[in-house]
Structures are given as C-alpha cells and as structure tokens.
Amino acid sequence: MTPQLSILVIDSHPISLTGLHTILDNYPDLRVVGTAHDGETAAARYHELHPDVVVLNTHKDAGQALDIVRAMSRARSPLSAARALVLIDDVDATTDQVLQAGVQGVLSSGSSPEELAAAVRITATGRSLLIPRARKEAGESPLEILTDREAEVFRLMTRGYSNAEISAELALSQSTVKSHIQKVMEKLCLRNRVHAVIFAYENNVIREGP
C-alpha cells in the first residue's frame, strides 16, 4: 500500500476549500485529514492532527494568511514553517511577505492539480519551494536564457529521461550532460528535477518542441 502524506487544507472560501480537498484526495499518496477556514480553527486542527503538510490558500489576503501561519506557530505543537505550502494569487505583491513569515513553500494559486500535488510532496520533505507563475510576453520563451543545447537537455530531462538516456539521445558524454543540467538548474533557479518538471508545466515548456 502506498504511504500517504497527511494534509491540512486552510481556505476562507468554502467552494475553493472543497475544490482543494477534492483535488488532493484524488492522488493515492495524498490524504486530506482536516480543513479549516481561519487561524483559530487552523491552530486547533494542526495541534489535533499533526499533518505532514499544511496547504494555505491566501486569496490575495496576505495579512490573513500570515495571521494564520503565526497562530499555528503559537500552537502547543508549533508549525514547522518548512511544512507549510502557501498558494498566492499575486506573486509580486505577496511572495516577500509570506517568506518573511518563515514559510518555505510558495506556489501560484493558478497552478495545475499536478503541480499542486508535486509541490505538496516536495514540501513534505522539508525542502524549500518557491515557484511563482512568471508572466511572459506573447511568444517569449522562458528558455531564452539557455543555450540551444541546454534547452534540449532541459526538455528531455523534464520528460523523464535519465542522464544516460539524454547522453544517448543527444550523442553527448554523461559528464557533458551532467554539466549542462547543472547550468540549467542554476540559470532557471531550480532545485531538483521535480522542481524542473513543475517549472516546465508552469511555463508550457513540456508542450514546446517536437
């Protein structure tokens, strides 16, 4: 049986709260164990349930979101900031405020269900996750900062190719592939391959190219 990550979902809007609950419960390795709509309820539920991850939807109200995070941090079982994933609508206006509260997981509320599920899994490990939805001008590719070869490596990597498979596909040595991947990660500010896949979905990169 697949081990499940337990999740507490916090959202002041009943309809979107139900939506998040439904989306997350669709994945066999994820399970919503509780919900809350405000800071007081969230703190009580967090202390009661000890979830692996807290998913908090801000709905452009950064102040309320930060109050909820602080309320859980003051609970008898203090919130581990690394286990809190905050969904934000306005990336530019909200990200800094959320990060200042100590939260390490930030994701655009416009992300897909697959991206949300992947972000929950990353957050559960305690690793930092900061993936805003970058708005691009029409026709502009987020891969323009990469060389042609780096872009080819990136596309194969985000399609699940191993280093050995990329090496064979592009007729490159594995050490060269490893070097290209390192440069791609640095240029795009990516932490790992899962982060790269989410970035690719966010920017429609997976659907670009042949």
Salt bridges, closest charged atoms under 4 A:
ASP11 OD1 - HIS59 NE2 2.70
ASP25 OD2 - HIS21 ND1 3.03
ASP29 OD2 - ARG121 NE 2.59
ASP38 OD2 - HIS37 NE2 3.07
GLU48 OE1 - ARG45 NH1 2.90
ASP67 OD1 - ARG70 NH1 3.64
GLU150 OE1 - LYS187 NZ 2.87
GLU152 OE1 - ARG149 NH1 2.87
GLU202 OE2 - ARG133 NH2 3.55
GLU208 OE1 - ARG155 NH2 3.32
